[in-house]
Amino acid sequence: MLKVLGLAAQNNVFDANMIRTFRARLTNAGALDPLFADFDRKLKARGYACPIEAPVRPEPTAAPA
């Protein structure tokens, strides 16, 4: 899988905890929604669009057992 993604074993790859922390920081700074809104505008300007509006689910508070 790493080869398909253009990564090697020695590359740093973000884990779920790092992504969760980054998302929390963006949310706390009030930057998450504007960031995704800007991304969505740029995609639509280039002819890409999601055919359905999928709600963003809140992240789970604990890992499933």
C-alpha positions, 0 to 999 in steps of 0.5 A, a space after each residue: 500500500 505504501 508504494 501505491 501512495 508513493 511513500 517509503 517505510 522511512 517516510 513519516 505518515 500521520 497516524 489517527 491521533 495526529 489527524 484528530 489533534 490537528 482537527 481539534 486545533 482547527 475546530 478550536 481556532 474556528 478555522 475548520 468550517 472556513 477551510 472546508 468551505 474554501 476547499 469546496 468552492 475551489 473544487 466546484 470552480 474546477 467542475 468537481 462536486 459531491 452529488 449529495 450533502 453528507 453530514 460530518 459526524 462528530 468524532 467518537 470520544 473513545 475507541 471502540 472496544 
